[in-house]
Amino acid sequence: MLKSFLKWCSSSEEPEEDLSKIIAQTVQSRANADGSRKYPKSNKFSSTDRVLIKVYKVMSNMADSINISKNITERANLLFKQFHEGNKLKSRSHKAIAAACLYIACRQEGNFRTFKEICAVSNVSKCRIGRSF
């Protein structure tokens, strides 16, 4: 399209194509036949799925840094999902809730971790984790 536009601009003769046709072709190349966008913005996942994926990655990184088993991480993911689906977030930090879920999962599995360890890994204060707890 750019080549035809440059050719249209540089020619001293009467152009073969009208500029409006060139522009229309450019606009149409960005859309499908039905007029929808060819490359829609991130519509692969819903917003809740994106939140869950992001938090799962954060919890996995926290668990890896203090050598927590996969079972505990999966339980923490399940706790967060239940908490998130219950709409109990109330504008709290996802990171603080993830840290609280990791702490609870450790307690349930018998792998006791202190608040200090969880705070050090998550960079969230003990007070914020306690509020989310």
Secondary structure, DSSP 4 states (H G I P E B T S, - for coil): -HHHHHHHHH-SS--SS-HHHHHHHHHHHTB-TTS-BSS-SS-SS-HHHHHHHHHHHHHHHHHHHTT--HHHHHHHHHHHHHHHHTT--TT--HHHHHHHHHHHHHHHHT----HHHHHHHHT--HHHHHHH-
